[in-house]
């Protein structure tokens, strides 16, 4: 179970994953050591999976590719294969019209095309529909 302090720490880290533990502690009325321990526990529990860098959307082309598969029994295998493609940031299994959705970050339109073509060529992929993200609102 996460308590209110854990949730506040997570909110702070979502906004700035590099924020020093001392500053987080000051904001929450905790010592640096207490913040460090809580973050370590959150990592051990798998709540925090990794710390990463989010690139500005202005320097890469971001797209969402919706994917339909031929057979439902291949979903797990295909999702794993799609997630191993370098430009694919994340993959989600879906309900509804499409079986999966991939978030792609590419350095150019040609790199985006190459990634989508790679997805389309996978055995078991029936259709794809890709939309380029023009602006992130939130």
Helices and strands as residue ranges (DSSP letters): H 4-15, H 21-28, H 32-44, G 57-59, E 61-69, G 72-74, H 75-83, E 88-93, E 100-106, H 109-120, E 125-132
